[in-house]
Amino acid sequence: MGIVDDTAGYHVQPVVKEARRTKKNYALWLGFALCTIYQSYRYPLQMGDTGTSPTYSDTPLIWQAGKFILALPLVAITAFRWFNNSARLPHRHWLIAMATVFLSSFSLLKMLGGYDSHYVAISFWMLFSLVLVLDVDFVSVSAIDKYLYILLAYAFGSTLVEVFLFLAFGRLPALAFAGSYLVRFGGFLDDPNAFAAILFLLMGWSFRRFSGRTRVLVLAGIVISLILSQSWTALFFFAAILFFYVLISALRRPLSALVTICALPMCAFFIVEWLLPRLQEGFLWDMMQDKQESIEQHLFPWDWWAARWPDWTLVGEWNYNGYESWWVSSMVNFGVIWLVAYLFLVMALLFCLLRTSPKAISRPIHAGLLLFGLYFAVGSLSLPFPSIFPVNALFFLLFFLVAFQKIAADNLEPARPRRLEPVESLSRQMVNEDCNTGS
């Protein structure tokens, strides 16, 4: 009576599948390239902040605005393309998207009280990342892997160049003072604190990506780069991660756990009785003395702001107050409601990563994002990562890809069964009844 459609179950749409395969996500990868390469002008041109880098000159306005000028066409193109393609999102993703739009819009409105570059840095890169990711159909695991390989090579190469030029010619990087131990190497970003965040992304990814001697060498290089950054926030976070890793590994073996517990009092005695007195006589103690001013800058004047709580509790101060501690300063600058919304967004993105199976986006990428995301959230207790480019942009780009389920294996899974039209459905039912009668 008719031809039986034997495509029951999953129906593959060759045209759509091929279109997805050939889509290169140029705008997204140009965004990643912008975040990776743009700040590289700082070290060769010695542009930065004369207040923190005495051998540098202040960055001209055109160089500060350059990254936004390059990013705006990408936002415009991807936004137009997304709206032109019906602009749909699953219901579970709308809350994250709307929270991002609210946070970004509120930050821009704060400029009504006076322009400050921090408002632009906080608001723009969230929206930039959201728009670029929404336009993406999918990003392959192998493509992200290749990007992280390039990022790793770029991080190592730039650090080696900086160290060589310093040892051979005395060339000082940013945040370095001649005649002191405060010579901090910030890689291709020439920013030790931001570079340390990138190193944690590479550390988690490398730990799962490599094995054997290669893994030992790569991780050793990352740890050495981390030490050269002299970022105390990063070093404390690394020590905490290392402690928990050793503790969990020891607890899996009862005998090792017992040895570890017995060794802890001996380690404490060694530090108090032998190590600390010698540190006071060596260069580490001098380094701590030199960093005393930097440590004091991370302290927040609680008493002063507590006395003025009615002025900032709801919508924050209308003049930006720069403090190193992001979570506390954002409460003063934007108000409690905005802070809760931002905290929700960061926690939601981390939760999406934890809910995602490591196998779905590959274990190395999952490990790298987990370490990077935790450091972004915890490290913001003492550093303003949400206002530091490109750490803020990379965080939202990568985590929006996970939250919106844009990372896929290289071989696409078949599409879901297509919905049959009423006439086609009735035809199939008649065919099946005819077959059953014939049998």
Secondary structure as UniProt FT lines:
FT   HELIX           14..22
FT   HELIX           26..37
FT   HELIX           38..41
FT   HELIX           42..45
FT   STRAND          47..48
FT   TURN            50..52
FT   TURN            54..55
FT   STRAND          57..58
FT   HELIX           61..84
FT   TURN            85..86
FT   HELIX           91..109
FT   HELIX           110..113
FT   HELIX           117..134
FT   STRAND          139..140
FT   HELIX           141..169
FT   TURN            174..175
FT   TURN            178..179
FT   HELIX           187..189
FT   HELIX           192..209
FT   HELIX           212..229
FT   HELIX           232..251
FT   HELIX           254..270
FT   HELIX           271..275
FT   HELIX           276..279
FT   TURN            280..281
FT   HELIX           283..290
FT   HELIX           292..297
FT   HELIX           302..306
FT   TURN            307..308
FT   HELIX           309..312
FT   TURN            313..315
FT   HELIX           326..334
FT   HELIX           336..355
FT   HELIX           358..361
FT   HELIX           363..379
FT   TURN            380..382
FT   HELIX           385..387
FT   TURN            389..390
FT   HELIX           391..403
FT   TURN            404..405
FT   STRAND          407..408
FT   HELIX           422..438
//
